[in-house]
Amino acid sequence: MSDSIQLLEELVNATGVSGFESEIREVIRRQLEPFTSIEIDNLGSIIAEKTGVAGEPRIMIAGHMDEIGLMTSFISKDGFVRFQPLGGWWDQVMLAQRVIVKGSKGDVPGVIGSKPPHLLSPEERKKVVEIKDMFIDIGASSDGEVREMGVRPGDPIVIDSPFTRMKKDNMLMGKAMDDRVGCAVFVEVIKRLKDVEHPNTVFGVGTVQEEVGLRGAKTSAEFIDPDVAFAAEVSIAGDTPGVRENEAQAKLGKGPAIVVLDGSLIPNIKLRDLVVQTAEENEIPHQFQAGTRGGTDAGRIHLHGIGVPSLVIGVPTRYIHSSIAVIDHSDFENTVKLMVEVIRRLDSDRVKNLRP
């Protein structure tokens, strides 16, 4: 198994819903502390600084640590757990999922349940079951037993869906690819810059609470004051049945997706063109993605101060915002390769020329 696949496995299997990212932070710290300086902002984002031959320009690569998840909100007298979503869930993908409640006495396994289909009326069967009608069964028969298990309101809940290599070796699946893939990208980029001259200082940032409002992006940008920023992200793959080509353009195995538009960012055009040119000159496969919904940390970072030239580069990913997602490892490797080559070009003069 390659080092980068091992890194992805460790990051995906670690748990960290929005506001509870400490496990991911420690993985990143362990990976990068030997050759970077590490800081933590007051919201919990981890910032790894890798100095090149010059202190400036300051290049920020952000991957958010949090995964979509749940939080315990109420315990019924008969021992069932009610919950609230953390991040954007589509209700239909949640039913019958195995979950882990991160209680005060350790992990508590459970399953998301609802009224059995055999008891639904014909009209009810046609409707999507809403989150408000779901519950988590942890095997308790009373609220007292739930307390004895160490579960209480406010506890985070994660989907139980481990990292798996599929039959075709380069195909990887697991929970939280959004955005442990982005975290793995900036970790690998910094590792590969260790023995490479680069005319700038690079900040790899694992941001917190992206899924609930791009919050860590704001505080970490304040800390760094970047000159250029990239969001290392997943990009919705449109290569599955039922998706029209114009709805999602990225395909697995075709390289990183350069995002030309999303709901939070129109990228800096000169930075976009530099990335495309770099990909072409280095024969790195790449593709484009455009959409008007959703947003990333770059949507918040590009508004920092008087403005930061920013761009999203995504690894095409199937089934994001569900219990399991699928990526092609070759896309990950080509994303890392592209970002390393771009960073080697971002000297002071080139960054100045990014301004309108």
C-alpha positions in Angstrom: 0.0 0.0 0.0 1.4 3.4 -0.9 2.1 6.0 1.7 -0.6 8.3 0.5 -3.2 5.5 0.6 -2.2 4.8 4.2 -2.6 8.5 5.0 -6.1 8.5 3.4 -7.1 5.5 5.4 -5.9 7.0 8.6 -7.7 10.2 8.0 -11.0 8.7 6.8 -11.2 6.2 9.7 -10.6 8.9 12.2 -13.7 10.6 13.5 -14.4 14.4 13.5 -17.8 15.9 12.9 -18.1 19.7 12.9 -16.9 21.1 16.2 -15.2 17.8 17.2 -12.2 17.6 14.9 -9.5 16.8 17.5 -8.7 13.3 16.1 -8.0 14.6 12.7 -6.0 17.5 14.0 -3.7 15.0 15.8 -3.2 12.9 12.7 -2.1 16.0 10.8 0.1 17.2 13.6 1.9 13.8 13.7 2.4 13.8 9.9 3.7 17.3 9.6 5.3 18.3 12.9 8.8 16.8 12.0 9.4 19.4 9.2 6.9 22.3 9.8 6.0 24.6 12.6 2.5 24.0 14.0 0.0 26.4 15.3 -3.6 26.0 16.4 -6.0 29.0 16.1 -8.6 29.7 18.8 -11.4 27.8 16.9 -9.3 24.7 16.5 -7.9 24.9 12.9 -4.4 23.4 12.6 -1.9 25.5 10.6 1.4 23.9 9.4 4.0 26.4 8.1 6.6 25.2 5.6 9.1 27.9 4.8 10.7 28.0 1.4 13.5 30.2 0.1 11.4 33.3 0.9 9.0 34.2 3.6 6.6 35.7 1.1 4.3 35.3 -0.7 2.2 33.3 1.7 0.4 30.5 0.1 -2.5 28.9 2.0 -3.9 25.4 1.2 -7.0 24.6 3.1 -8.7 21.3 3.6 -11.5 21.1 6.1 -11.2 18.4 8.8 -14.9 18.1 9.7 -17.2 15.5 8.2 -21.0 15.7 8.1 -22.4 14.0 11.1 -25.0 14.2 13.9 -25.4 15.4 17.5 -27.5 13.8 20.3 -30.3 16.2 21.1 -32.8 14.2 23.3 -33.0 10.9 25.1 -36.5 9.3 25.3 -37.7 7.5 28.4 -37.6 4.2 26.6 -33.9 4.7 25.7 -34.0 5.9 22.1 -31.7 8.8 21.0 -33.0 11.7 19.0 -30.5 13.7 17.0 -29.8 16.8 14.9 -27.8 16.9 11.7 -24.4 18.6 11.6 -23.9 19.6 8.0 -26.0 19.0 4.9 -27.7 15.6 4.9 -30.3 14.3 2.5 -32.8 12.5 4.7 -33.1 9.5 2.4 -29.5 8.4 2.7 -29.6 8.2 6.5 -32.0 5.3 7.3 -30.6 2.0 8.6 -27.0 3.4 8.8 -24.7 2.1 11.5 -23.5 4.9 13.7 -21.1 5.5 16.6 -22.1 7.8 19.5 -19.0 9.3 20.9 -20.0 9.2 24.6 -18.2 10.1 27.8 -17.4 6.5 28.5 -16.3 5.6 25.0 -17.8 4.6 21.7 -21.4 3.4 21.7 -22.6 1.7 18.5 -26.1 2.1 17.2 -28.3 2.2 14.1 -30.6 4.8 12.7 -34.2 3.6 12.7 -37.7 4.7 11.9 -41.2 3.2 11.7 -41.0 -0.2 9.9 -42.1 -0.1 6.2 -44.6 -2.9 6.9 -46.6 -0.5 9.1 -46.6 2.5 6.7 -49.7 3.4 4.8 -49.5 3.5 1.0 -49.3 7.3 1.1 -46.5 7.2 3.7 -44.4 4.8 1.6 -44.3 7.4 -1.2 -42.8 10.0 1.1 -39.1 10.5 2.2 -38.8 9.8 5.9 -37.7 13.1 7.6 -34.9 13.4 10.2 -37.5 14.4 12.8 -39.1 11.0 12.5 -35.8 9.1 12.9 -34.1 7.9 16.0 -30.9 6.0 17.0 -31.2 2.6 18.7 -28.2 1.9 20.9 -29.7 -1.2 22.5 -30.9 0.6 25.6 -34.4 0.1 27.2 -34.5 3.2 29.3 -33.1 6.7 29.6 -31.2 5.4 32.7 -29.4 2.8 30.7 -28.5 5.4 28.1 -26.9 7.5 30.9 -25.1 4.5 32.2 -23.6 4.1 28.7 -22.2 7.6 29.0 -24.5 9.1 26.3 -26.0 12.6 26.8 -27.3 15.5 24.7 -24.4 17.3 22.9 -22.5 14.1 22.1 -21.3 13.9 18.5 -22.4 10.9 16.3 -20.5 9.6 13.3 -21.3 7.2 10.5 -19.7 3.8 10.9 -18.3 3.2 7.4 -14.6 2.2 7.3 -12.1 2.9 4.6 -12.0 0.1 2.0 -10.0 -0.6 -1.1 -12.3 -1.8 -3.8 -11.7 -4.8 -6.1 -10.1 -2.4 -8.6 -7.1 -1.4 -6.5 -7.0 2.3 -7.3 -10.7 2.7 -6.3 -11.1 3.7 -2.7 -14.3 4.1 -0.6 -15.2 5.2 2.9 -16.9 7.9 4.9 -15.7 11.5 5.2 -13.8 11.7 1.9 -15.3 15.2 2.0 -12.9 16.5 3.1 -10.3 14.1 4.4 -9.2 13.9 0.8 -8.4 17.7 0.9 -6.5 17.3 4.2 -4.4 14.4 2.7 -3.7 16.6 -0.3 -2.1 19.4 1.6 -0.2 17.0 3.9 1.2 15.2 0.8 2.0 18.5 -0.9 4.0 19.7 2.1 5.8 16.4 2.4 6.8 16.5 -1.2 8.0 20.1 -0.9 10.4 19.0 1.9 13.4 18.6 -0.4 12.2 21.0 -3.1 13.0 24.6 -3.4 9.9 26.8 -3.5 9.9 30.7 -3.7 7.4 31.2 -0.9 6.0 30.0 2.4 3.3 27.4 2.3 0.6 27.0 5.0 -1.3 23.7 5.1 -4.4 24.3 7.1 -6.9 21.8 8.4 -9.9 24.0 9.0 -12.8 23.3 11.4 -16.6 23.7 11.0 -16.6 24.1 7.2 -19.8 22.0 6.9 -21.7 24.3 9.2 -20.6 27.7 7.7 -17.0 27.9 6.6 -16.1 29.0 10.1 -12.5 27.8 10.4 -11.6 29.3 7.1 -12.3 32.8 8.5 -10.2 32.5 11.6 -7.3 30.7 10.0 -7.1 33.3 7.2 -7.0 36.0 9.9 -4.1 34.1 11.4 -2.1 33.6 8.2 -3.0 36.7 6.1 -2.4 34.8 2.8 -1.4 36.2 -0.5 -2.9 33.3 -2.5 -5.3 30.6 -1.3 -6.4 27.2 -2.6 -9.2 25.0 -1.2 -8.2 21.4 -1.5 -11.6 19.7 -1.9 -13.7 17.0 -3.3 -15.6 17.7 -6.5 -18.9 16.1 -7.4 -18.4 13.3 -9.9 -21.0 13.3 -12.6 -20.1 9.9 -14.1 -22.9 7.8 -12.5 -26.4 6.9 -13.9 -29.0 9.6 -13.8 -26.6 12.6 -13.8 -26.7 14.8 -16.9 -23.3 15.9 -18.3 -24.0 19.5 -17.8 -25.0 19.0 -14.1 -21.6 17.8 -12.9 -18.7 17.6 -15.3 -16.0 15.9 -13.3 -15.3 12.2 -13.9 -13.2 9.7 -11.9 -9.8 8.9 -13.4 -9.6 12.1 -15.5 -7.5 14.2 -13.1 -8.2 17.0 -10.7 -11.2 19.3 -11.2 -10.4 23.0 -11.6 -13.6 24.7 -10.3 -14.4 27.7 -12.4 -17.6 28.6 -10.5 -19.5 27.5 -7.3 -22.0 29.1 -5.0 -19.4 31.0 -3.0 -16.6 31.8 -5.4 -15.8 33.1 -8.8 -12.0 32.3 -8.8 -9.2 34.7 -9.6 -9.0 34.3 -13.4 -5.2 34.7 -13.6 -4.6 32.1 -10.9 -7.0 29.8 -12.7 -5.2 30.2 -15.9 -1.8 29.7 -14.2 -3.0 26.3 -12.8 -4.3 25.2 -16.2 -1.1 26.2 -17.9 0.9 24.4 -15.3 -1.2 21.2 -15.8 -0.8 21.4 -19.6 3.0 22.0 -19.5 3.5 19.1 -17.1 1.1 16.8 -18.9 -1.1 16.4 -15.8 -4.6 15.3 -16.7 -7.2 17.8 -15.5 -10.8 18.8 -16.0 -13.2 21.6 -15.2 -16.2 21.8 -12.9 -18.9 24.5 -12.8 -21.9 24.8 -10.6 -23.9 27.4 -8.8 -24.7 25.5 -5.6 -22.5 24.7 -2.6 -19.4 26.5 -1.5 -16.0 25.8 0.0 -13.5 27.4 2.4 -12.2 29.5 -0.6 -15.5 31.3 -0.6 -14.7 32.7 2.8 -10.9 33.1 2.4 -11.0 35.1 -0.8 -12.9 37.9 1.1 -10.2 38.2 3.7 -8.7 41.7 4.1 -8.8 43.5 0.8 -9.1 40.2 -1.1 -7.1 37.0 -1.7 -6.7 35.4 -5.1 -8.2 32.0 -4.6 -9.1 28.8 -6.4 -10.7 25.4 -5.6 -9.0 22.3 -6.9 -11.0 19.2 -6.3 -10.6 15.4 -6.4 -13.6 14.0 -8.2 -15.7 12.0 -5.7 -18.9 10.0 -6.0 -21.7 10.1 -3.4 -20.5 12.9 -1.2 -22.7 14.0 1.7 -23.7 10.4 2.3 -22.5 7.5 4.4 -19.8 6.4 1.9 -18.0 8.0 -1.0 -15.7 6.7 -3.8 -12.5 8.2 -5.3 -9.9 7.1 -7.8 -6.4 7.3 -6.2 -4.9 8.4 -9.5 -6.9 11.7 -9.3 -5.6 12.2 -5.8 -2.0 11.7 -7.0 -2.4 14.1 -9.9 -4.0 16.7 -7.7 -0.9 16.6 -5.4 1.4 16.7 -8.4 -0.4 19.7 -9.9 -0.4 21.7 -6.6 3.4 21.0 -6.0 4.2 22.3 -9.5 2.0 25.4 -9.1 3.6 26.3 -5.8 7.0 26.1 -7.3 5.9 28.8 -9.7 4.3 31.2 -7.2 7.1 33.6 -6.6 6.6 37.3 -5.6 6.5 38.7 -9.1 3.9 36.1 -10.3 1.7 36.7 -7.3 1.8 40.4 -7.8 0.6 39.8 -11.3 -2.5 38.0 -10.1 -4.0 41.3 -9.0 -6.7 42.7 -11.3 
